[in-house]
Amino acid sequence: MSGQPVGASAASSSHRGERGHEFESYFPESGSVDMSDPSTDIDETTYAELRELASRYPQPRSALLPMLHLVQSVDGRVSPKGIEACAEVLGITTAQVSGVATFYTMYKRRPAGTHHVGVCTTALCAVMGGDVLLETASRHLGIGVDETTPDGRISLERIECNAACDFAPVMMVNWEFMDDMTPEKAVALLDDLRDGNEVRSTRGATLTSWREAERVLAGFPDGRADEGPSAGPQSLLGLQIAKDKGWAAPGDEKPTGDGVVGRVAHRIADAVREVAGVGGDHEAQPASGSSSDAQAHAPATAETPQGKAPSKPRRRTTKPGEGTAK
């Protein structure tokens, strides 16, 4: 692959020398895998686990994404050998594997650090200081974005939206959230990571290494999924306010449906009603869901008397210009 930034095209190249036709990517290396480094730790155990992942899916090729995470857990990146192993197990070409591996930014083309740090600079995080966090981390570590410290301890990435706007600005370490960050908190976090101190995610488990996190993403749990809170106060604030005020959504019907979807919907509905305190004196009038109640609250008009549902509009049965329908 060439060194041309992702998004550069023949159309834009025809305008070289003009301003405003170039697209600067934050991921200039995302179109290539480092084929110059053949080193690997992939062995027969890795092959056996790759085959196990493939066997979990009706279509083995569906396992490619977790298989690439497993490769990263072993080699610390998407390695040439990892691409070959995935292609061999799935019976597809290395080009097909590379096409997937170079499409998603979670797959690393160069070795990541023992700890992989991401800083969100999108939308609300940017407004709340995400760019300052990234500049602070880069300066403190002495590396740029998509680089790794010389000792291999920490790699740094700019992340496009961490899906945690209520905790902005946020950072991630090995895909675990670090909420409500400040430059001072970022420096302390980086120092702890570099010194090997124990670090806990704001809403998750005690941090392990990036490779161990990649193994979990591959589908091999480490038994710590329930360690730490699953949601923080900001995310639950709306439910708490509803509970305090006795608010509830209109209606008290349970969702219908059989099978897994129906059972999950029932459980979600029960949990929401329990947290929101359904059954108290509500400030907002709940609707019972019956047509008679809906009519009782409808305004009375000459065309729609109190308690009488409006009739449906008559459908025109003639074309414009023709006589009245008989």
Contacts in CASP RR format, 6 or more apart in sequence:
PFRMAT RR
TARGET T0000
AUTHOR 0000-0000-0000
METHOD contacts of the structure
MODEL  1
MSGQPVGASAASSSHRGERGHEFESYFPESGSVDMSDPSTDIDETTYAEL
RELASRYPQPRSALLPMLHLVQSVDGRVSPKGIEACAEVLGITTAQVSGV
ATFYTMYKRRPAGTHHVGVCTTALCAVMGGDVLLETASRHLGIGVDETTP
DGRISLERIECNAACDFAPVMMVNWEFMDDMTPEKAVALLDDLRDGNEVR
STRGATLTSWREAERVLAGFPDGRADEGPSAGPQSLLGLQIAKDKGWAAP
GDEKPTGDGVVGRVAHRIADAVREVAGVGGDHEAQPASGSSSDAQAHAPA
TAETPQGKAPSKPRRRTTKPGEGTAK
1 31 0 8 1.000
1 32 0 8 1.000
3 28 0 8 1.000
3 32 0 8 1.000
5 23 0 8 1.000
5 24 0 8 1.000
5 25 0 8 1.000
5 28 0 8 1.000
6 25 0 8 1.000
6 27 0 8 1.000
6 28 0 8 1.000
6 30 0 8 1.000
6 31 0 8 1.000
7 23 0 8 1.000
7 25 0 8 1.000
8 22 0 8 1.000
8 23 0 8 1.000
12 21 0 8 1.000
12 22 0 8 1.000
12 23 0 8 1.000
15 21 0 8 1.000
26 145 0 8 1.000
26 158 0 8 1.000
26 160 0 8 1.000
27 105 0 8 1.000
27 146 0 8 1.000
28 146 0 8 1.000
29 109 0 8 1.000
29 110 0 8 1.000
29 146 0 8 1.000
30 102 0 8 1.000
30 105 0 8 1.000
30 109 0 8 1.000
31 102 0 8 1.000
31 109 0 8 1.000
32 102 0 8 1.000
32 109 0 8 1.000
33 78 0 8 1.000
33 79 0 8 1.000
33 80 0 8 1.000
33 83 0 8 1.000
33 98 0 8 1.000
33 101 0 8 1.000
33 102 0 8 1.000
33 109 0 8 1.000
34 77 0 8 1.000
34 109 0 8 1.000
34 110 0 8 1.000
35 80 0 8 1.000
37 79 0 8 1.000
37 80 0 8 1.000
38 79 0 8 1.000
38 80 0 8 1.000
38 81 0 8 1.000
39 75 0 8 1.000
39 79 0 8 1.000
40 74 0 8 1.000
40 75 0 8 1.000
40 79 0 8 1.000
40 80 0 8 1.000
40 81 0 8 1.000
40 82 0 8 1.000
41 74 0 8 1.000
41 75 0 8 1.000
42 71 0 8 1.000
42 74 0 8 1.000
42 75 0 8 1.000
42 79 0 8 1.000
42 81 0 8 1.000
42 82 0 8 1.000
42 85 0 8 1.000
46 70 0 8 1.000
46 71 0 8 1.000
46 74 0 8 1.000
46 85 0 8 1.000
47 85 0 8 1.000
47 89 0 8 1.000
49 70 0 8 1.000
49 218 0 8 1.000
49 220 0 8 1.000
50 67 0 8 1.000
50 70 0 8 1.000
50 85 0 8 1.000
50 86 0 8 1.000
50 89 0 8 1.000
51 89 0 8 1.000
53 63 0 8 1.000
53 66 0 8 1.000
53 67 0 8 1.000
53 70 0 8 1.000
53 218 0 8 1.000
53 219 0 8 1.000
54 60 0 8 1.000
54 63 0 8 1.000
54 67 0 8 1.000
54 89 0 8 1.000
54 90 0 8 1.000
56 63 0 8 1.000
57 63 0 8 1.000
60 89 0 8 1.000
60 90 0 8 1.000
61 90 0 8 1.000
61 92 0 8 1.000
63 90 0 8 1.000
64 86 0 8 1.000
64 90 0 8 1.000
64 97 0 8 1.000
64 100 0 8 1.000
65 100 0 8 1.000
65 104 0 8 1.000
66 217 0 8 1.000
66 218 0 8 1.000
66 219 0 8 1.000
67 86 0 8 1.000
67 89 0 8 1.000
67 90 0 8 1.000
67 218 0 8 1.000
68 78 0 8 1.000
68 86 0 8 1.000
68 97 0 8 1.000
68 100 0 8 1.000
68 101 0 8 1.000
68 107 0 8 1.000
69 106 0 8 1.000
69 214 0 8 1.000
69 215 0 8 1.000
69 217 0 8 1.000
69 218 0 8 1.000
69 219 0 8 1.000
70 214 0 8 1.000
70 215 0 8 1.000
70 218 0 8 1.000
70 219 0 8 1.000
70 220 0 8 1.000
71 78 0 8 1.000
71 79 0 8 1.000
71 82 0 8 1.000
71 83 0 8 1.000
71 85 0 8 1.000
71 86 0 8 1.000
72 78 0 8 1.000
72 107 0 8 1.000
72 108 0 8 1.000
72 112 0 8 1.000
72 211 0 8 1.000
72 214 0 8 1.000
73 211 0 8 1.000
73 212 0 8 1.000
73 214 0 8 1.000
73 215 0 8 1.000
73 218 0 8 1.000
74 211 0 8 1.000
75 81 0 8 1.000
75 82 0 8 1.000
75 111 0 8 1.000
76 108 0 8 1.000
76 111 0 8 1.000
76 112 0 8 1.000
76 113 0 8 1.000
76 210 0 8 1.000
76 211 0 8 1.000
76 214 0 8 1.000
77 108 0 8 1.000
77 109 0 8 1.000
77 110 0 8 1.000
77 111 0 8 1.000
77 112 0 8 1.000
78 101 0 8 1.000
78 107 0 8 1.000
78 108 0 8 1.000
78 109 0 8 1.000
83 94 0 8 1.000
83 97 0 8 1.000
83 98 0 8 1.000
83 101 0 8 1.000
84 94 0 8 1.000
86 97 0 8 1.000
87 93 0 8 1.000
87 94 0 8 1.000
87 96 0 8 1.000
87 97 0 8 1.000
90 97 0 8 1.000
100 107 0 8 1.000
101 107 0 8 1.000
101 109 0 8 1.000
102 109 0 8 1.000
105 157 0 8 1.000
105 160 0 8 1.000
108 116 0 8 1.000
108 155 0 8 1.000
110 146 0 8 1.000
110 148 0 8 1.000
111 148 0 8 1.000
111 152 0 8 1.000
111 155 0 8 1.000
112 148 0 8 1.000
112 155 0 8 1.000
112 210 0 8 1.000
113 148 0 8 1.000
113 149 0 8 1.000
113 152 0 8 1.000
113 153 0 8 1.000
113 154 0 8 1.000
113 155 0 8 1.000
113 210 0 8 1.000
114 152 0 8 1.000
114 153 0 8 1.000
114 154 0 8 1.000
114 209 0 8 1.000
114 210 0 8 1.000
114 211 0 8 1.000
115 153 0 8 1.000
115 154 0 8 1.000
115 155 0 8 1.000
115 173 0 8 1.000
115 174 0 8 1.000
115 193 0 8 1.000
115 207 0 8 1.000
115 209 0 8 1.000
115 210 0 8 1.000
116 154 0 8 1.000
116 155 0 8 1.000
116 157 0 8 1.000
116 173 0 8 1.000
116 174 0 8 1.000
116 175 0 8 1.000
116 210 0 8 1.000
117 137 0 8 1.000
117 154 0 8 1.000
117 155 0 8 1.000
117 156 0 8 1.000
117 157 0 8 1.000
117 171 0 8 1.000
117 172 0 8 1.000
117 173 0 8 1.000
117 190 0 8 1.000
117 193 0 8 1.000
118 156 0 8 1.000
118 157 0 8 1.000
118 158 0 8 1.000
118 159 0 8 1.000
118 171 0 8 1.000
118 172 0 8 1.000
118 173 0 8 1.000
119 130 0 8 1.000
119 133 0 8 1.000
119 134 0 8 1.000
119 137 0 8 1.000
119 156 0 8 1.000
119 157 0 8 1.000
119 158 0 8 1.000
119 159 0 8 1.000
119 169 0 8 1.000
119 171 0 8 1.000
119 172 0 8 1.000
120 130 0 8 1.000
120 159 0 8 1.000
120 160 0 8 1.000
120 161 0 8 1.000
120 162 0 8 1.000
120 164 0 8 1.000
120 168 0 8 1.000
120 169 0 8 1.000
120 170 0 8 1.000
120 171 0 8 1.000
120 172 0 8 1.000
121 130 0 8 1.000
121 131 0 8 1.000
121 134 0 8 1.000
121 158 0 8 1.000
121 159 0 8 1.000
121 160 0 8 1.000
122 159 0 8 1.000
122 160 0 8 1.000
122 161 0 8 1.000
122 162 0 8 1.000
123 161 0 8 1.000
123 165 0 8 1.000
124 165 0 8 1.000
124 168 0 8 1.000
125 161 0 8 1.000
125 162 0 8 1.000
125 165 0 8 1.000
125 168 0 8 1.000
125 169 0 8 1.000
125 170 0 8 1.000
126 169 0 8 1.000
127 168 0 8 1.000
128 168 0 8 1.000
128 169 0 8 1.000
129 169 0 8 1.000
130 168 0 8 1.000
130 169 0 8 1.000
130 181 0 8 1.000
132 183 0 8 1.000
133 169 0 8 1.000
133 171 0 8 1.000
133 181 0 8 1.000
133 182 0 8 1.000
133 183 0 8 1.000
133 186 0 8 1.000
134 145 0 8 1.000
134 156 0 8 1.000
134 158 0 8 1.000
136 183 0 8 1.000
136 186 0 8 1.000
136 187 0 8 1.000
137 156 0 8 1.000
137 171 0 8 1.000
137 186 0 8 1.000
137 190 0 8 1.000
138 144 0 8 1.000
138 145 0 8 1.000
138 156 0 8 1.000
140 186 0 8 1.000
140 187 0 8 1.000
140 190 0 8 1.000
141 149 0 8 1.000
141 154 0 8 1.000
141 156 0 8 1.000
141 190 0 8 1.000
142 149 0 8 1.000
143 149 0 8 1.000
143 154 0 8 1.000
143 155 0 8 1.000
143 156 0 8 1.000
144 156 0 8 1.000
145 156 0 8 1.000
145 157 0 8 1.000
145 158 0 8 1.000
146 155 0 8 1.000
146 156 0 8 1.000
146 157 0 8 1.000
146 158 0 8 1.000
147 155 0 8 1.000
147 156 0 8 1.000
148 154 0 8 1.000
148 155 0 8 1.000
148 156 0 8 1.000
149 155 0 8 1.000
149 194 0 8 1.000
151 194 0 8 1.000
153 193 0 8 1.000
153 194 0 8 1.000
154 190 0 8 1.000
154 193 0 8 1.000
154 194 0 8 1.000
155 210 0 8 1.000
159 172 0 8 1.000
162 170 0 8 1.000
162 172 0 8 1.000
162 177 0 8 1.000
164 170 0 8 1.000
164 177 0 8 1.000
164 179 0 8 1.000
166 234 0 8 1.000
166 235 0 8 1.000
167 177 0 8 1.000
167 179 0 8 1.000
167 180 0 8 1.000
167 202 0 8 1.000
167 232 0 8 1.000
167 234 0 8 1.000
168 180 0 8 1.000
169 180 0 8 1.000
169 181 0 8 1.000
170 177 0 8 1.000
170 178 0 8 1.000
170 179 0 8 1.000
170 180 0 8 1.000
170 181 0 8 1.000
171 178 0 8 1.000
171 181 0 8 1.000
171 186 0 8 1.000
171 189 0 8 1.000
172 178 0 8 1.000
173 189 0 8 1.000
173 193 0 8 1.000
173 199 0 8 1.000
173 201 0 8 1.000
173 207 0 8 1.000
174 207 0 8 1.000
174 208 0 8 1.000
174 209 0 8 1.000
174 210 0 8 1.000
174 212 0 8 1.000
174 213 0 8 1.000
175 213 0 8 1.000
175 217 0 8 1.000
176 201 0 8 1.000
176 204 0 8 1.000
176 205 0 8 1.000
176 207 0 8 1.000
176 213 0 8 1.000
177 201 0 8 1.000
177 202 0 8 1.000
177 203 0 8 1.000
177 204 0 8 1.000
178 185 0 8 1.000
178 189 0 8 1.000
178 201 0 8 1.000
178 202 0 8 1.000
179 202 0 8 1.000
179 203 0 8 1.000
179 232 0 8 1.000
180 202 0 8 1.000
181 189 0 8 1.000
189 199 0 8 1.000
192 198 0 8 1.000
192 199 0 8 1.000
193 199 0 8 1.000
193 207 0 8 1.000
198 206 0 8 1.000
198 207 0 8 1.000
199 206 0 8 1.000
199 207 0 8 1.000
200 206 0 8 1.000
200 207 0 8 1.000
201 207 0 8 1.000
201 228 0 8 1.000
203 228 0 8 1.000
203 229 0 8 1.000
203 230 0 8 1.000
203 231 0 8 1.000
203 232 0 8 1.000
204 227 0 8 1.000
204 228 0 8 1.000
204 229 0 8 1.000
204 230 0 8 1.000
205 224 0 8 1.000
205 227 0 8 1.000
205 228 0 8 1.000
206 224 0 8 1.000
206 227 0 8 1.000
208 222 0 8 1.000
212 222 0 8 1.000
215 222 0 8 1.000
216 222 0 8 1.000
239 272 0 8 1.000
239 275 0 8 1.000
239 276 0 8 1.000
241 247 0 8 1.000
242 248 0 8 1.000
242 275 0 8 1.000
242 276 0 8 1.000
242 277 0 8 1.000
243 275 0 8 1.000
243 276 0 8 1.000
243 277 0 8 1.000
245 283 0 8 1.000
246 276 0 8 1.000
246 277 0 8 1.000
246 280 0 8 1.000
246 281 0 8 1.000
246 282 0 8 1.000
246 283 0 8 1.000
247 276 0 8 1.000
247 282 0 8 1.000
247 283 0 8 1.000
247 284 0 8 1.000
248 273 0 8 1.000
248 276 0 8 1.000
248 277 0 8 1.000
248 278 0 8 1.000
248 279 0 8 1.000
248 282 0 8 1.000
248 284 0 8 1.000
248 286 0 8 1.000
249 272 0 8 1.000
249 276 0 8 1.000
249 286 0 8 1.000
250 284 0 8 1.000
250 286 0 8 1.000
250 287 0 8 1.000
250 289 0 8 1.000
251 286 0 8 1.000
251 287 0 8 1.000
251 288 0 8 1.000
251 289 0 8 1.000
252 273 0 8 1.000
252 278 0 8 1.000
252 286 0 8 1.000
252 288 0 8 1.000
253 289 0 8 1.000
254 266 0 8 1.000
254 269 0 8 1.000
254 270 0 8 1.000
255 262 0 8 1.000
255 265 0 8 1.000
255 266 0 8 1.000
255 269 0 8 1.000
256 262 0 8 1.000
257 265 0 8 1.000
285 297 0 8 1.000
287 293 0 8 1.000
287 294 0 8 1.000
291 309 0 8 1.000
295 307 0 8 1.000
295 308 0 8 1.000
295 309 0 8 1.000
296 307 0 8 1.000
298 304 0 8 1.000
298 306 0 8 1.000
298 307 0 8 1.000
300 306 0 8 1.000
300 307 0 8 1.000
303 310 0 8 1.000
304 310 0 8 1.000
316 325 0 8 1.000
317 325 0 8 1.000
318 324 0 8 1.000
318 325 0 8 1.000
END
